[in-house]
Amino acid sequence: MGAAEIRKRLGGISRQRVYQLTNHPDFPASYDELSQGRVWFNEDVEAWIAEKRPQDDAEP
């Protein structure tokens, strides 16, 4: 899952907010960095959402 997917998953939050969240110490570590940016395991991001942002638990 890349930053764009995280943004969509969290209801279209801003790119800057995604940057803030993904750089916070409690956000899962990225799996790799590609030419278009960092990527995370989907399961890690979903677990983080379930714990930290339960209002965003249900996928749109």
PDB file of N, H, CA, C and O in Angstrom:
ATOM      1  N   MET A   1       0.854  -1.163   0.000  1.00  0.00           N
ATOM      2  CA  MET A   1       0.000   0.000   0.000  1.00  0.00           C
ATOM      3  C   MET A   1       0.904   1.231   0.000  1.00  0.00           C
ATOM      4  O   MET A   1       1.794   1.367   0.840  1.00  0.00           O
ATOM      5  N   GLY A   2       0.661   2.108  -0.945  1.00  0.00           N
ATOM      6  H   GLY A   2      -0.062   1.997  -1.627  1.00  0.00           H
ATOM      7  CA  GLY A   2       1.422   3.344  -1.015  1.00  0.00           C
ATOM      8  C   GLY A   2       0.672   4.498  -0.363  1.00  0.00           C
ATOM      9  O   GLY A   2      -0.439   4.327   0.139  1.00  0.00           O
ATOM     10  N   ALA A   3       1.283   5.660  -0.379  1.00  0.00           N
ATOM     11  H   ALA A   3       2.185   5.800  -0.787  1.00  0.00           H
ATOM     12  CA  ALA A   3       0.675   6.835   0.251  1.00  0.00           C
ATOM     13  C   ALA A   3      -0.676   7.172  -0.364  1.00  0.00           C
ATOM     14  O   ALA A   3      -1.596   7.566   0.353  1.00  0.00           O
ATOM     15  N   ALA A   4      -0.815   7.024  -1.682  1.00  0.00           N
ATOM     16  H   ALA A   4      -0.068   6.703  -2.265  1.00  0.00           H
ATOM     17  CA  ALA A   4      -2.092   7.334  -2.329  1.00  0.00           C
ATOM     18  C   ALA A   4      -3.190   6.399  -1.838  1.00  0.00           C
ATOM     19  O   ALA A   4      -4.321   6.833  -1.618  1.00  0.00           O
ATOM     20  N   GLU A   5      -2.864   5.116  -1.664  1.00  0.00           N
ATOM     21  H   GLU A   5      -1.945   4.764  -1.842  1.00  0.00           H
ATOM     22  CA  GLU A   5      -3.854   4.159  -1.170  1.00  0.00           C
ATOM     23  C   GLU A   5      -4.211   4.439   0.289  1.00  0.00           C
ATOM     24  O   GLU A   5      -5.367   4.306   0.689  1.00  0.00           O
ATOM     25  N   ILE A   6      -3.219   4.822   1.069  1.00  0.00           N
ATOM     26  H   ILE A   6      -2.279   4.929   0.743  1.00  0.00           H
ATOM     27  CA  ILE A   6      -3.484   5.181   2.468  1.00  0.00           C
ATOM     28  C   ILE A   6      -4.407   6.396   2.508  1.00  0.00           C
ATOM     29  O   ILE A   6      -5.352   6.448   3.295  1.00  0.00           O
ATOM     30  N   ARG A   7      -4.123   7.353   1.664  1.00  0.00           N
ATOM     31  H   ARG A   7      -3.356   7.311   1.025  1.00  0.00           H
ATOM     32  CA  ARG A   7      -4.947   8.569   1.597  1.00  0.00           C
ATOM     33  C   ARG A   7      -6.395   8.224   1.287  1.00  0.00           C
ATOM     34  O   ARG A   7      -7.308   8.708   1.956  1.00  0.00           O
ATOM     35  N   LYS A   8      -6.610   7.389   0.275  1.00  0.00           N
ATOM     36  H   LYS A   8      -5.868   6.996  -0.269  1.00  0.00           H
ATOM     37  CA  LYS A   8      -7.968   6.977  -0.081  1.00  0.00           C
ATOM     38  C   LYS A   8      -8.609   6.172   1.044  1.00  0.00           C
ATOM     39  O   LYS A   8      -9.781   6.365   1.367  1.00  0.00           O
ATOM     40  N   ARG A   9      -7.834   5.274   1.633  1.00  0.00           N
ATOM     41  H   ARG A   9      -6.882   5.117   1.370  1.00  0.00           H
ATOM     42  CA  ARG A   9      -8.355   4.400   2.693  1.00  0.00           C
ATOM     43  C   ARG A   9      -8.827   5.197   3.896  1.00  0.00           C
ATOM     44  O   ARG A   9      -9.754   4.788   4.596  1.00  0.00           O
ATOM     45  N   LEU A  10      -8.189   6.336   4.136  1.00  0.00           N
ATOM     46  H   LEU A  10      -7.436   6.668   3.567  1.00  0.00           H
ATOM     47  CA  LEU A  10      -8.546   7.176   5.276  1.00  0.00           C
ATOM     48  C   LEU A  10      -9.486   8.309   4.878  1.00  0.00           C
ATOM     49  O   LEU A  10      -9.524   9.356   5.525  1.00  0.00           O
ATOM     50  N   GLY A  11     -10.227   8.091   3.827  1.00  0.00           N
ATOM     51  H   GLY A  11     -10.196   7.241   3.301  1.00  0.00           H
ATOM     52  CA  GLY A  11     -11.287   9.026   3.468  1.00  0.00           C
ATOM     53  C   GLY A  11     -10.842  10.253   2.712  1.00  0.00           C
ATOM     54  O   GLY A  11     -11.505  11.289   2.767  1.00  0.00           O
ATOM     55  N   GLY A  12      -9.734  10.157   2.009  1.00  0.00           N
ATOM     56  H   GLY A  12      -9.195   9.315   1.965  1.00  0.00           H
ATOM     57  CA  GLY A  12      -9.292  11.282   1.196  1.00  0.00           C
ATOM     58  C   GLY A  12      -8.599  12.381   1.967  1.00  0.00           C
ATOM     59  O   GLY A  12      -8.697  13.554   1.607  1.00  0.00           O
ATOM     60  N   ILE A  13      -7.895  12.011   3.032  1.00  0.00           N
ATOM     61  H   ILE A  13      -7.816  11.059   3.325  1.00  0.00           H
ATOM     62  CA  ILE A  13      -7.149  13.028   3.783  1.00  0.00           C
ATOM     63  C   ILE A  13      -6.076  13.635   2.880  1.00  0.00           C
ATOM     64  O   ILE A  13      -5.769  13.080   1.825  1.00  0.00           O
ATOM     65  N   SER A  14      -5.520  14.739   3.274  1.00  0.00           N
ATOM     66  H   SER A  14      -5.770  15.191   4.131  1.00  0.00           H
ATOM     67  CA  SER A  14      -4.538  15.434   2.448  1.00  0.00           C
ATOM     68  C   SER A  14      -3.223  14.657   2.369  1.00  0.00           C
ATOM     69  O   SER A  14      -2.925  13.822   3.223  1.00  0.00           O
ATOM     70  N   ARG A  15      -2.455  14.946   1.335  1.00  0.00           N
ATOM     71  H   ARG A  15      -2.698  15.624   0.641  1.00  0.00           H
ATOM     72  CA  ARG A  15      -1.135  14.319   1.188  1.00  0.00           C
ATOM     73  C   ARG A  15      -0.234  14.688   2.362  1.00  0.00           C
ATOM     74  O   ARG A  15       0.544  13.862   2.839  1.00  0.00           O
ATOM     75  N   GLN A  16      -0.342  15.925   2.824  1.00  0.00           N
ATOM     76  H   GLN A  16      -0.974  16.597   2.436  1.00  0.00           H
ATOM     77  CA  GLN A  16       0.473  16.336   3.964  1.00  0.00           C
ATOM     78  C   GLN A  16       0.104  15.553   5.214  1.00  0.00           C
ATOM     79  O   GLN A  16       0.982  15.187   5.996  1.00  0.00           O
ATOM     80  N   ARG A  17      -1.190  15.290   5.412  1.00  0.00           N
ATOM     81  H   ARG A  17      -1.903  15.587   4.777  1.00  0.00           H
ATOM     82  CA  ARG A  17      -1.617  14.516   6.586  1.00  0.00           C
ATOM     83  C   ARG A  17      -1.116  13.080   6.492  1.00  0.00           C
ATOM     84  O   ARG A  17      -0.715  12.504   7.502  1.00  0.00           O
ATOM     85  N   VAL A  18      -1.132  12.495   5.303  1.00  0.00           N
ATOM     86  H   VAL A  18      -1.459  12.963   4.482  1.00  0.00           H
ATOM     87  CA  VAL A  18      -0.572  11.149   5.121  1.00  0.00           C
ATOM     88  C   VAL A  18       0.908  11.163   5.492  1.00  0.00           C
ATOM     89  O   VAL A  18       1.386  10.263   6.183  1.00  0.00           O
ATOM     90  N   TYR A  19       1.630  12.180   5.037  1.00  0.00           N
ATOM     91  H   TYR A  19       1.242  12.911   4.476  1.00  0.00           H
ATOM     92  CA  TYR A  19       3.047  12.301   5.366  1.00  0.00           C
ATOM     93  C   TYR A  19       3.239  12.372   6.876  1.00  0.00           C
ATOM     94  O   TYR A  19       4.115  11.707   7.427  1.00  0.00           O
ATOM     95  N   GLN A  20       2.417  13.182   7.545  1.00  0.00           N
ATOM     96  H   GLN A  20       1.704  13.723   7.097  1.00  0.00           H
ATOM     97  CA  GLN A  20       2.524  13.300   9.001  1.00  0.00           C
ATOM     98  C   GLN A  20       2.266  11.962   9.685  1.00  0.00           C
ATOM     99  O   GLN A  20       3.020  11.554  10.568  1.00  0.00           O
ATOM    100  N   LEU A  21       1.202  11.284   9.277  1.00  0.00           N
ATOM    101  H   LEU A  21       0.589  11.615   8.559  1.00  0.00           H
ATOM    102  CA  LEU A  21       0.861   9.998   9.895  1.00  0.00           C
ATOM    103  C   LEU A  21       1.936   8.952   9.666  1.00  0.00           C
ATOM    104  O   LEU A  21       2.326   8.247  10.596  1.00  0.00           O
ATOM    105  N   THR A  22       2.421   8.846   8.428  1.00  0.00           N
ATOM    106  H   THR A  22       2.105   9.419   7.672  1.00  0.00           H
ATOM    107  CA  THR A  22       3.386   7.798   8.102  1.00  0.00           C
ATOM    108  C   THR A  22       4.766   8.061   8.687  1.00  0.00           C
ATOM    109  O   THR A  22       5.597   7.155   8.752  1.00  0.00           O
ATOM    110  N   ASN A  23       5.012   9.281   9.109  1.00  0.00           N
ATOM    111  H   ASN A  23       4.337  10.017   9.057  1.00  0.00           H
ATOM    112  CA  ASN A  23       6.290   9.599   9.750  1.00  0.00           C
ATOM    113  C   ASN A  23       6.197   9.607  11.270  1.00  0.00           C
ATOM    114  O   ASN A  23       7.188   9.859  11.956  1.00  0.00           O
ATOM    115  N   HIS A  24       5.014   9.332  11.792  1.00  0.00           N
ATOM    116  H   HIS A  24       4.209   9.128  11.235  1.00  0.00           H
ATOM    117  CA  HIS A  24       4.838   9.266  13.238  1.00  0.00           C
ATOM    118  C   HIS A  24       5.434   7.959  13.752  1.00  0.00           C
ATOM    119  O   HIS A  24       5.328   6.933  13.081  1.00  0.00           O
ATOM    120  N   PRO A  25       6.055   7.977  14.922  1.00  0.00           N
ATOM    121  CA  PRO A  25       6.713   6.764  15.441  1.00  0.00           C
ATOM    122  C   PRO A  25       5.799   5.553  15.606  1.00  0.00           C
ATOM    123  O   PRO A  25       6.279   4.420  15.552  1.00  0.00           O
ATOM    124  N   ASP A  26       4.491   5.757  15.806  1.00  0.00           N
ATOM    125  H   ASP A  26       4.101   6.677  15.850  1.00  0.00           H
ATOM    126  CA  ASP A  26       3.620   4.604  16.009  1.00  0.00           C
ATOM    127  C   ASP A  26       3.056   4.028  14.701  1.00  0.00           C
ATOM    128  O   ASP A  26       2.345   3.023  14.724  1.00  0.00           O
ATOM    129  N   PHE A  27       3.370   4.658  13.568  1.00  0.00           N
ATOM    130  H   PHE A  27       3.947   5.475  13.550  1.00  0.00           H
ATOM    131  CA  PHE A  27       2.920   4.118  12.286  1.00  0.00           C
ATOM    132  C   PHE A  27       3.850   2.978  11.877  1.00  0.00           C
ATOM    133  O   PHE A  27       5.054   3.047  12.123  1.00  0.00           O
ATOM    134  N   PRO A  28       3.304   1.927  11.256  1.00  0.00           N
ATOM    135  CA  PRO A  28       4.161   0.799  10.866  1.00  0.00           C
ATOM    136  C   PRO A  28       5.324   1.234   9.970  1.00  0.00           C
ATOM    137  O   PRO A  28       5.210   2.181   9.192  1.00  0.00           O
ATOM    138  N   ALA A  29       6.421   0.534  10.098  1.00  0.00           N
ATOM    139  H   ALA A  29       6.514  -0.236  10.731  1.00  0.00           H
ATOM    140  CA  ALA A  29       7.586   0.803   9.248  1.00  0.00           C
ATOM    141  C   ALA A  29       7.255   0.416   7.813  1.00  0.00           C
ATOM    142  O   ALA A  29       6.537  -0.554   7.567  1.00  0.00           O
ATOM    143  N   SER A  30       7.779   1.176   6.884  1.00  0.00           N
ATOM    144  H   SER A  30       8.362   1.964   7.084  1.00  0.00           H
ATOM    145  CA  SER A  30       7.553   0.843   5.481  1.00  0.00           C
ATOM    146  C   SER A  30       8.317  -0.425   5.118  1.00  0.00           C
ATOM    147  O   SER A  30       9.347  -0.749   5.710  1.00  0.00           O
ATOM    148  N   TYR A  31       7.789  -1.119   4.143  1.00  0.00           N
ATOM    149  H   TYR A  31       6.952  -0.856   3.663  1.00  0.00           H
ATOM    150  CA  TYR A  31       8.401  -2.367   3.667  1.00  0.00           C
ATOM    151  C   TYR A  31       9.561  -2.078   2.731  1.00  0.00           C
ATOM    152  O   TYR A  31      10.597  -2.741   2.785  1.00  0.00           O
ATOM    153  N   ASP A  32       9.377  -1.078   1.869  1.00  0.00           N
ATOM    154  H   ASP A  32       8.535  -0.540   1.826  1.00  0.00           H
ATOM    155  CA  ASP A  32      10.389  -0.763   0.862  1.00  0.00           C
ATOM    156  C   ASP A  32      10.177   0.671   0.398  1.00  0.00           C
ATOM    157  O   ASP A  32       9.164   1.299   0.704  1.00  0.00           O
ATOM    158  N   GLU A  33      11.143   1.168  -0.339  1.00  0.00           N
ATOM    159  H   GLU A  33      11.967   0.658  -0.588  1.00  0.00           H
ATOM    160  CA  GLU A  33      10.994   2.482  -0.954  1.00  0.00           C
ATOM    161  C   GLU A  33      11.200   2.327  -2.450  1.00  0.00           C
ATOM    162  O   GLU A  33      12.264   1.908  -2.907  1.00  0.00           O
ATOM    163  N   LEU A  34      10.171   2.670  -3.201  1.00  0.00           N
ATOM    164  H   LEU A  34       9.307   3.010  -2.830  1.00  0.00           H
ATOM    165  CA  LEU A  34      10.204   2.582  -4.653  1.00  0.00           C
ATOM    166  C   LEU A  34      10.431   3.976  -5.225  1.00  0.00           C
ATOM    167  O   LEU A  34      10.496   4.954  -4.480  1.00  0.00           O
ATOM    168  N   SER A  35      10.551   4.065  -6.530  1.00  0.00           N
ATOM    169  H   SER A  35      10.499   3.271  -7.135  1.00  0.00           H
ATOM    170  CA  SER A  35      10.779   5.374  -7.147  1.00  0.00           C
ATOM    171  C   SER A  35       9.623   6.339  -6.877  1.00  0.00           C
ATOM    172  O   SER A  35       9.821   7.554  -6.869  1.00  0.00           O
ATOM    173  N   GLN A  36       8.421   5.807  -6.656  1.00  0.00           N
ATOM    174  H   GLN A  36       8.260   4.820  -6.662  1.00  0.00           H
ATOM    175  CA  GLN A  36       7.274   6.670  -6.382  1.00  0.00           C
ATOM    176  C   GLN A  36       7.039   6.885  -4.897  1.00  0.00           C
ATOM    177  O   GLN A  36       6.097   7.581  -4.518  1.00  0.00           O
ATOM    178  N   GLY A  37       7.871   6.307  -4.055  1.00  0.00           N
ATOM    179  H   GLY A  37       8.637   5.742  -4.363  1.00  0.00           H
ATOM    180  CA  GLY A  37       7.739   6.529  -2.621  1.00  0.00           C
ATOM    181  C   GLY A  37       7.727   5.239  -1.831  1.00  0.00           C
ATOM    182  O   GLY A  37       7.915   4.149  -2.372  1.00  0.00           O
ATOM    183  N   ARG A  38       7.500   5.391  -0.542  1.00  0.00           N
ATOM    184  H   ARG A  38       7.347   6.276  -0.103  1.00  0.00           H
ATOM    185  CA  ARG A  38       7.500   4.239   0.360  1.00  0.00           C
ATOM    186  C   ARG A  38       6.229   3.412   0.199  1.00  0.00           C
ATOM    187  O   ARG A  38       5.185   3.914  -0.218  1.00  0.00           O
ATOM    188  N   VAL A  39       6.346   2.135   0.541  1.00  0.00           N
ATOM    189  H   VAL A  39       7.194   1.727   0.880  1.00  0.00           H
ATOM    190  CA  VAL A  39       5.197   1.228   0.524  1.00  0.00           C
ATOM    191  C   VAL A  39       5.169   0.441   1.822  1.00  0.00           C
ATOM    192  O   VAL A  39       6.203   0.161   2.427  1.00  0.00           O
ATOM    193  N   TRP A  40       3.943   0.087   2.238  1.00  0.00           N
ATOM    194  H   TRP A  40       3.103   0.314   1.746  1.00  0.00           H
ATOM    195  CA  TRP A  40       3.719  -0.626   3.487  1.00  0.00           C
ATOM    196  C   TRP A  40       2.930  -1.893   3.196  1.00  0.00           C
ATOM    197  O   TRP A  40       2.205  -1.977   2.204  1.00  0.00           O
ATOM    198  N   PHE A  41       3.083  -2.877   4.076  1.00  0.00           N
ATOM    199  H   PHE A  41       3.672  -2.808   4.882  1.00  0.00           H
ATOM    200  CA  PHE A  41       2.241  -4.060   3.984  1.00  0.00           C
ATOM    201  C   PHE A  41       0.816  -3.650   4.315  1.00  0.00           C
ATOM    202  O   PHE A  41       0.571  -2.948   5.297  1.00  0.00           O
ATOM    203  N   ASN A  42      -0.122  -4.095   3.487  1.00  0.00           N
ATOM    204  H   ASN A  42       0.077  -4.665   2.690  1.00  0.00           H
ATOM    205  CA  ASN A  42      -1.532  -3.784   3.695  1.00  0.00           C
ATOM    206  C   ASN A  42      -1.989  -4.181   5.097  1.00  0.00           C
ATOM    207  O   ASN A  42      -2.698  -3.427   5.763  1.00  0.00           O
ATOM    208  N   GLU A  43      -1.578  -5.371   5.540  1.00  0.00           N
ATOM    209  H   GLU A  43      -1.001  -5.983   4.999  1.00  0.00           H
ATOM    210  CA  GLU A  43      -1.996  -5.872   6.850  1.00  0.00           C
ATOM    211  C   GLU A  43      -1.521  -4.961   7.979  1.00  0.00           C
ATOM    212  O   GLU A  43      -2.244  -4.751   8.953  1.00  0.00           O
ATOM    213  N   ASP A  44      -0.316  -4.423   7.852  1.00  0.00           N
ATOM    214  H   ASP A  44       0.271  -4.594   7.060  1.00  0.00           H
ATOM    215  CA  ASP A  44       0.216  -3.527   8.884  1.00  0.00           C
ATOM    216  C   ASP A  44      -0.592  -2.230   8.958  1.00  0.00           C
ATOM    217  O   ASP A  44      -0.913  -1.749  10.044  1.00  0.00           O
ATOM    218  N   VAL A  45      -0.913  -1.679   7.802  1.00  0.00           N
ATOM    219  H   VAL A  45      -0.652  -2.069   6.920  1.00  0.00           H
ATOM    220  CA  VAL A  45      -1.678  -0.432   7.770  1.00  0.00           C
ATOM    221  C   VAL A  45      -3.091  -0.670   8.303  1.00  0.00           C
ATOM    222  O   VAL A  45      -3.610   0.136   9.075  1.00  0.00           O
ATOM    223  N   GLU A  46      -3.709  -1.772   7.891  1.00  0.00           N
ATOM    224  H   GLU A  46      -3.287  -2.427   7.264  1.00  0.00           H
ATOM    225  CA  GLU A  46      -5.066  -2.072   8.359  1.00  0.00           C
ATOM    226  C   GLU A  46      -5.091  -2.279   9.877  1.00  0.00           C
ATOM    227  O   GLU A  46      -6.034  -1.848  10.540  1.00  0.00           O
ATOM    228  N   ALA A  47      -4.077  -2.926  10.427  1.00  0.00           N
ATOM    229  H   ALA A  47      -3.311  -3.276   9.889  1.00  0.00           H
ATOM    230  CA  ALA A  47      -4.003  -3.125  11.879  1.00  0.00           C
ATOM    231  C   ALA A  47      -3.849  -1.782  12.591  1.00  0.00           C
ATOM    232  O   ALA A  47      -4.454  -1.556  13.638  1.00  0.00           O
ATOM    233  N   TRP A  48      -3.043  -0.902  12.023  1.00  0.00           N
ATOM    234  H   TRP A  48      -2.551  -1.085  11.172  1.00  0.00           H
ATOM    235  CA  TRP A  48      -2.854   0.420  12.599  1.00  0.00           C
ATOM    236  C   TRP A  48      -4.167   1.201  12.576  1.00  0.00           C
ATOM    237  O   TRP A  48      -4.523   1.855  13.557  1.00  0.00           O
ATOM    238  N   ILE A  49      -4.885   1.130  11.454  1.00  0.00           N
ATOM    239  H   ILE A  49      -4.597   0.598  10.658  1.00  0.00           H
ATOM    240  CA  ILE A  49      -6.169   1.820  11.346  1.00  0.00           C
ATOM    241  C   ILE A  49      -7.141   1.294  12.400  1.00  0.00           C
ATOM    242  O   ILE A  49      -7.821   2.074  13.067  1.00  0.00           O
ATOM    243  N   ALA A  50      -7.202  -0.025  12.547  1.00  0.00           N
ATOM    244  H   ALA A  50      -6.650  -0.658  12.005  1.00  0.00           H
ATOM    245  CA  ALA A  50      -8.123  -0.622  13.519  1.00  0.00           C
ATOM    246  C   ALA A  50      -7.815  -0.169  14.938  1.00  0.00           C
ATOM    247  O   ALA A  50      -8.722   0.020  15.748  1.00  0.00           O
ATOM    248  N   GLU A  51      -6.539   0.005  15.234  1.00  0.00           N
ATOM    249  H   GLU A  51      -5.802  -0.148  14.576  1.00  0.00           H
ATOM    250  CA  GLU A  51      -6.136   0.410  16.589  1.00  0.00           C
ATOM    251  C   GLU A  51      -6.228   1.910  16.808  1.00  0.00           C
ATOM    252  O   GLU A  51      -6.722   2.357  17.843  1.00  0.00           O
ATOM    253  N   LYS A  52      -5.763   2.683  15.857  1.00  0.00           N
ATOM    254  H   LYS A  52      -5.361   2.320  15.016  1.00  0.00           H
ATOM    255  CA  LYS A  52      -5.612   4.128  16.067  1.00  0.00           C
ATOM    256  C   LYS A  52      -6.741   4.973  15.504  1.00  0.00           C
ATOM    257  O   LYS A  52      -6.976   6.088  15.968  1.00  0.00           O
ATOM    258  N   ARG A  53      -7.447   4.446  14.500  1.00  0.00           N
ATOM    259  H   ARG A  53      -7.256   3.539  14.123  1.00  0.00           H
ATOM    260  CA  ARG A  53      -8.496   5.234  13.828  1.00  0.00           C
ATOM    261  C   ARG A  53      -9.729   4.364  13.607  1.00  0.00           C
ATOM    262  O   ARG A  53     -10.122   4.130  12.464  1.00  0.00           O
ATOM    263  N   PRO A  54     -10.339   3.884  14.681  1.00  0.00           N
ATOM    264  CA  PRO A  54     -11.471   2.962  14.519  1.00  0.00           C
ATOM    265  C   PRO A  54     -12.623   3.533  13.697  1.00  0.00           C
ATOM    266  O   PRO A  54     -13.405   2.770  13.131  1.00  0.00           O
ATOM    267  N   GLN A  55     -12.744   4.847  13.619  1.00  0.00           N
ATOM    268  H   GLN A  55     -12.109   5.468  14.079  1.00  0.00           H
ATOM    269  CA  GLN A  55     -13.805   5.449  12.815  1.00  0.00           C
ATOM    270  C   GLN A  55     -13.579   5.183  11.339  1.00  0.00           C
ATOM    271  O   GLN A  55     -14.517   5.304  10.552  1.00  0.00           O
ATOM    272  N   ASP A  56     -12.359   4.821  10.932  1.00  0.00           N
ATOM    273  H   ASP A  56     -11.596   4.722  11.572  1.00  0.00           H
ATOM    274  CA  ASP A  56     -12.037   4.531   9.540  1.00  0.00           C
ATOM    275  C   ASP A  56     -11.941   3.031   9.290  1.00  0.00           C
ATOM    276  O   ASP A  56     -11.456   2.604   8.242  1.00  0.00           O
ATOM    277  N   ASP A  57     -12.400   2.237  10.243  1.00  0.00           N
ATOM    278  H   ASP A  57     -12.795   2.584  11.094  1.00  0.00           H
ATOM    279  CA  ASP A  57     -12.296   0.774  10.150  1.00  0.00           C
ATOM    280  C   ASP A  57     -13.025   0.187   8.956  1.00  0.00           C
ATOM    281  O   ASP A  57     -12.510  -0.716   8.297  1.00  0.00           O
ATOM    282  N   ALA A  58     -14.195   0.680   8.678  1.00  0.00           N
ATOM    283  H   ALA A  58     -14.613   1.413   9.213  1.00  0.00           H
ATOM    284  CA  ALA A  58     -14.985   0.122   7.580  1.00  0.00           C
ATOM    285  C   ALA A  58     -14.514   0.696   6.252  1.00  0.00           C
ATOM    286  O   ALA A  58     -14.522   1.910   6.053  1.00  0.00           O
ATOM    287  N   GLU A  59     -14.106  -0.180   5.353  1.00  0.00           N
ATOM    288  H   GLU A  59     -14.099  -1.166   5.515  1.00  0.00           H
ATOM    289  CA  GLU A  59     -13.668   0.288   4.043  1.00  0.00           C
ATOM    290  C   GLU A  59     -14.861   0.871   3.302  1.00  0.00           C
ATOM    291  O   GLU A  59     -15.986   0.392   3.442  1.00  0.00           O
ATOM    292  N   PRO A  60     -14.606   1.905   2.516  1.00  0.00           N
ATOM    293  CA  PRO A  60     -15.713   2.547   1.784  1.00  0.00           C
ATOM    294  C   PRO A  60     -16.311   1.635   0.741  1.00  0.00           C
ATOM    295  O   PRO A  60     -17.248   2.025   0.044  1.00  0.00           O
TER     296      PRO A  60
END
